[in-house]
Amino acid sequence: LPTRRQVLALAWPVVIANIATPLLGLVDTAVIGNTGEVYALGAIALAALLFHFVFWSFGFLRMGTTGFTAQALGAGDHAEVRAALARALGMAVVIGSALLLLQGPIGQLAWQLFDASPNVEASAAEYFAVRIWGAPAALCLFAVMGNLIGRGETRTLLALQLFMNGLNAGLDVLFAGVLGWGVAGVALGTVLSEWVTLGVALVLVLRRLARDHTDSEPFWPRQRVMNTARAAETLRANGDILVRTFTLLLGFAWFTNQGAAFGDTTLAANHILLQLISFSAFFLDAFAYVAESFVGRAIGAARRDLFVHAVRRTSELAFVTAAGLALTVALGGGLVIRALTDSADVRAAAQAFLPWCATYVLVSVAAFQLDGVFIGATATRDMRNAALVSAGTFIAGGTLLVRQFQNHGLWLAFVGYVVVRALTLLVRYPAVRRRAAPAS
């Protein structure tokens, strides 16, 4: 049974890996900010937002792979571990290739939706034309990440993340800073770092799988990979996660759009507070990842004792961490606000809504943890339904609260949004727990 020390040992690499990603964005900003025109910064931000939306729409390649891998590992079925990775990599290649073929329509639609200056859109299009060629590698890395998390190899995940970000930063400086290739150089650095990292990741993962290949089946068990029932189960689970992801994005987009209706000052204040929430998520996500691995193994091994113990241990540490983060936001959030803006009006507005931000961080931990449990159990239909119910409640209730209490009402609805999502999942928790048979 996992101890608290073991949970922490698996969680801390995820925290560092999560933090490393936005740091790379700072490097991109610094390089372009010191070598390019002002509009190039806007282009980088615009294009990065587009790729974040497009790529993470296929985040099921990570989450679905984690659950199937952990369950197969718990059952001692290493052939299925390899088959789950093969199915995910196959889907990643197909989707990535489709994105390459559809890059023209995707780009045209994006520039029509974004309301930016001609110079920004032109530079963003230049970035997009180069960056899109990393799509197959980026999506394959999602599948590899899912395999690593499912097997509890979080230190390998951290090493790969640091390698990719370090290589990316170095190439950005070389291409954009030294050679003067601008936004195209930044995009090329990202593409090359993704492909190189994918090669390194596959070598590491395949070596580990080869060491575990003690069964009599082929290394790539074709019959399992092409099994109609397993493929249908994978597609069904991935479809559920896709709907869930879009629904969550819709909720955050609605929050941002409603805040914009109160003016630029409120919009800016809300944006700053969302950065605090995003930073807190780096920590809470780590415990959810650990829960995914242990829960999947418990279900695969048919051990309810491991299931209950894993949920308890990861949740204890997650709730303590959330309380510490909420207290830090409440007491130290003002320092961050002052560091991020010199506008007196924005500072005052953000400070006024800071208690809501701290409350959100505190109560959101339940949704994070339950997400981890349900991903590990591949209970994706419940996750999809919880996302739909909570988003519908958020928009309906938020519309009424905004009319009565303006931005305070919006934040109240936002807090309620994450609480309803957790409660909806909690209703289904007993059914998920029953999938882990009692220990013998």
URQUI-V348362 format. One line per field, one symbol per residue. psi: psi as a letter, one per 30 degrees, with the letter a starting at -180 (. if undefined). A space follows every 10 residues. Layout:
psi: ???
//
This chain:
psi: kkleeeeeef eeeeeeeefe efeeeeeeee eefffalefe eeeeeeeeee eeeeeffgff feeeeeeeee eeeefgifee eeeeeeeeee eeeeeeeeee egeeeeeeee feekilleee eeeeeeeefe effgeeeeee eeeeeeeeee ggifeeeeee eeeeeeeeee eeeeeeeefh gbeeeeeeee eeeeeeeeee eeeeeeeeee egiflfllej jeeeegkeee eeeeeeeeee eeeeeeeeee eeeeeeeeef fgleeeeeee eeefeeeeee feeeeeeeee eeeeeeeeee fhjeeeeeee eeeeeeeeee eeeeeeeeee efeeeeefff kgkeeeeeee eegeeeeeee eeffeeeeee eeeeeefhif eeeeeeeeee eeeeeeeeee eeeegbfeee eeeeeeefee eeeeeeefee eeeffjlkk.
//
